[in-house]
Amino acid sequence: MSCREEVEDLMELIKIMPCLDMKNGRVVKGINFVDIRDAGDPVENASLYQAEGADELAMLDIAATVEGRKNMLSWVEKVSTAISIPLTVGGGISSLADIGEVLGAGATRVSMNSAVVKNPGLIQEASREFGRDIITVAIDARRNQEMPSGFELVVSGGTKPVGLDAVEWAGRCQELGAGVILPTSMDGDGTLAGYDLEFTRAISDAVDLPVVASGGAGKLEHFYEAVVEGGANILLAASVFHYRTFTIGQVKQYLRDKGLEVQL
């Protein structure tokens, strides 16, 4: 199938999702999950991205799991009151009570990673309690040829490999009741060298759920490739928006010009 035929087969609108990685009340950005630097105020960033046409927003407390604490609800409250687009919040969410608190603080959806690897039943419980559409499972992975797919699942902010195949895990998450899969390749995160298309495609082929491309966007063509070659429905990016390489409007216009249907 040609790229053009693949584009014509894409029925869903493609959405743009800027990501606010949070630490100590500030937006930060790293490379390969380390080398963290400041990227601004979360409320200012969130408001700007909504004004520019963002379809959704992700907000990830990157230190919560590593520091053994819950998500900082005050950050969620401040950002959620500044925007009206859907907000997915992750970091330090490990129980039904945590999910309820984050949703109560203004989140639209929650994203879980380490907690559901430790307790997969939490996906099923959360889906039953709050609805499948509320539950995003984040899947961080690194290349490991000993895994059947070539990708190993990692947790705790990328610090702990767990010996599970990341693509097989995505399929299990769907069976348990996840509504969205958010895969991030540690090898591409923050590099601006492009999404890990092999990983993204492997996940999108393994599930019948919306898949968020994440980690590595640096050029306009990377967004297009994530859809046509990676099979993603939602395009998450951070650095290119935080440091004003592109506006969200520029990304959307580029995708329109390439024949993709994007959310207006």
C-alpha positions in Angstrom: 0.0 0.0 0.0 1.3 3.4 -0.9 1.6 6.3 1.6 -1.3 8.1 -0.2 -3.5 5.0 0.0 -2.7 4.7 3.7 -3.7 8.4 4.2 -7.0 7.8 2.5 -7.6 4.8 4.8 -7.2 6.9 7.9 -10.7 7.7 9.1 -10.1 9.3 12.5 -9.1 12.9 12.8 -5.5 13.4 13.8 -5.0 15.3 17.1 -2.1 17.3 18.4 -1.2 16.9 22.1 1.5 19.1 23.6 3.0 17.6 26.7 3.9 19.3 30.0 6.5 17.2 31.9 6.3 18.6 35.4 9.0 18.8 38.1 9.0 21.2 41.1 6.0 23.1 39.7 7.7 23.9 36.4 7.5 22.5 32.9 10.8 20.7 32.1 12.2 18.7 29.2 14.9 16.1 29.0 16.8 14.0 26.5 16.4 10.2 26.8 14.6 10.8 30.2 17.6 12.7 31.6 19.5 16.0 31.1 16.4 18.0 32.4 16.1 21.7 31.7 13.4 24.3 32.4 10.7 24.9 29.8 8.4 27.5 31.5 5.3 27.9 33.6 2.6 25.2 33.2 -0.4 27.5 33.1 1.2 29.9 30.6 2.2 27.0 28.4 -1.2 25.3 28.6 -3.1 28.5 27.8 -0.8 29.3 24.8 -1.2 25.8 23.4 -5.0 25.9 23.7 -5.0 29.3 21.9 -2.9 27.9 19.2 -5.3 25.0 18.5 -4.1 22.1 20.6 -6.7 19.3 20.7 -5.6 17.8 24.0 -3.0 18.4 26.6 -0.9 15.9 28.6 0.6 16.7 32.0 3.0 14.2 33.4 4.5 14.5 36.9 7.8 12.9 36.0 9.2 12.7 39.5 6.2 11.3 41.4 6.9 7.6 41.0 10.6 7.9 41.4 10.1 10.0 44.6 7.4 7.6 45.9 4.7 10.2 46.1 1.3 11.0 44.6 0.6 13.4 41.8 0.7 17.1 42.8 -3.0 17.9 42.6 -2.4 21.6 42.9 -0.7 21.6 39.5 -3.6 19.8 38.0 -6.1 22.3 39.4 -4.2 25.3 38.1 -3.8 24.0 34.6 -7.3 22.5 34.3 -8.9 25.8 35.3 -6.9 27.6 32.6 -8.0 25.4 29.7 -11.1 23.7 28.3 -9.5 21.1 26.1 -9.1 17.5 27.4 -6.3 17.1 29.9 -4.6 13.7 30.5 -2.6 13.6 33.8 0.0 11.0 34.7 2.6 10.4 37.5 2.1 8.8 40.9 -1.3 7.4 40.2 -1.5 3.9 41.7 -5.1 3.3 43.0 -8.8 4.0 42.3 -8.7 6.6 45.0 -5.8 8.4 43.2 -7.7 8.3 39.9 -10.7 9.8 41.6 -8.6 12.6 43.2 -6.9 13.5 39.9 -10.2 13.5 38.0 -11.7 15.6 40.8 -8.9 18.1 40.4 -9.9 18.7 36.8 -8.2 16.0 34.7 -10.2 14.4 31.8 -8.2 11.3 31.7 -5.4 9.6 33.7 -2.3 8.0 32.5 -0.7 5.1 34.4 2.5 3.2 33.8 4.5 1.7 36.7 1.5 1.1 38.9 -0.3 -1.0 36.3 2.8 -3.0 35.5 3.0 -3.9 39.2 -0.8 -4.5 39.4 -2.4 -5.1 36.0 -5.7 -5.7 37.6 -5.9 -1.9 38.3 -6.5 -1.3 34.6 -9.6 -3.6 34.8 -10.8 -2.1 38.0 -10.3 1.5 36.8 -12.0 0.8 33.5 -15.1 -0.6 35.3 -15.2 2.2 37.8 -14.5 5.2 35.6 -14.9 4.0 32.0 -12.5 2.7 29.4 -12.1 6.1 27.8 -10.7 7.6 31.0 -7.8 5.2 31.2 -4.5 5.7 29.3 -1.7 3.3 29.7 1.8 4.8 29.1 4.3 2.3 27.8 7.9 3.3 28.1 10.4 1.0 26.3 14.0 0.6 25.2 15.5 -1.6 22.5 16.4 -5.1 23.7 16.8 -7.8 21.1 16.1 -10.5 23.7 12.5 -9.4 23.7 10.2 -11.0 21.0 9.4 -7.5 19.6 12.8 -6.1 20.2 11.4 -3.6 22.8 11.6 -4.1 26.6 9.2 -2.4 29.0 10.7 0.0 31.5 9.1 1.7 34.5 9.9 4.4 37.2 10.7 7.1 34.7 12.7 4.8 32.5 15.0 3.8 35.3 13.9 0.1 35.8 13.7 -2.5 33.0 11.2 -5.2 34.0 11.9 -8.0 31.5 8.5 -7.8 29.8 8.0 -7.4 26.1 6.5 -3.9 25.5 4.3 -4.8 22.5 2.9 -7.9 24.2 2.1 -5.7 27.2 0.2 -3.3 25.0 -2.1 -6.1 23.8 -2.7 -7.2 27.4 -3.5 -3.6 28.4 -6.2 -3.5 25.8 -7.7 -6.8 27.0 -7.8 -5.5 30.5 -9.7 -2.3 29.6 -7.3 0.4 28.6 -8.8 3.1 26.3 -5.6 4.7 24.9 -2.0 3.5 24.6 0.8 6.1 25.0 4.1 4.5 23.9 7.4 6.3 24.3 10.7 5.0 23.2 13.6 6.0 25.5 15.9 5.8 22.5 14.1 8.7 20.9 12.8 10.8 23.8 13.8 14.5 23.4 16.3 13.8 20.7 14.4 15.7 17.9 15.4 12.9 15.6 11.9 11.7 15.0 9.4 9.4 16.6 10.5 5.7 16.9 8.4 4.6 14.0 9.2 0.9 14.4 8.0 0.9 18.0 5.0 3.1 17.4 3.9 0.9 14.4 4.4 -2.3 16.5 2.1 -1.0 19.2 -0.5 0.3 16.7 -0.6 -3.0 15.0 -1.0 -4.8 18.3 -4.1 -2.9 19.5 -7.4 -1.5 18.2 -7.2 1.6 20.4 -6.0 5.2 19.8 -2.2 5.3 19.9 -0.3 8.4 20.9 3.0 8.9 19.1 5.5 10.2 21.7 9.2 11.0 22.0 11.5 12.6 19.4 9.5 15.0 17.2 11.8 17.6 15.8 10.7 18.3 12.2 7.3 18.8 10.6 7.7 15.6 8.6 8.1 13.6 11.8 4.4 14.3 12.6 3.3 13.0 9.2 5.5 9.9 9.5 4.0 9.1 12.9 0.6 8.8 11.3 1.3 7.2 8.0 4.3 5.0 9.0 3.6 4.7 12.7 -0.1 4.3 12.7 -0.7 6.9 15.4 -3.9 8.8 15.9 -2.6 11.4 18.4 0.7 13.2 18.1 2.4 14.2 21.3 5.3 16.6 21.4 7.0 18.8 23.9 10.4 20.4 22.9 9.3 21.7 19.5 6.4 23.5 21.2 8.1 24.6 24.4 11.0 26.2 22.6 8.9 27.5 19.7 10.4 25.6 16.9 6.9 25.3 15.5 3.5 26.5 16.5 0.6 24.0 16.7 -1.0 25.8 13.8 2.1 25.2 11.6 2.0 21.5 12.4 -1.7 21.3 11.6 -1.4 23.2 8.3 1.5 20.9 7.3 -0.6 17.8 7.9 -3.5 19.3 6.0 -1.3 20.1 3.1 -0.1 16.4 3.2 -3.7 15.2 2.9 -4.4 14.3 6.5 -7.6 15.2 8.3 -6.9 17.2 11.5 -9.1 18.6 14.2 -10.0 22.2 13.4 
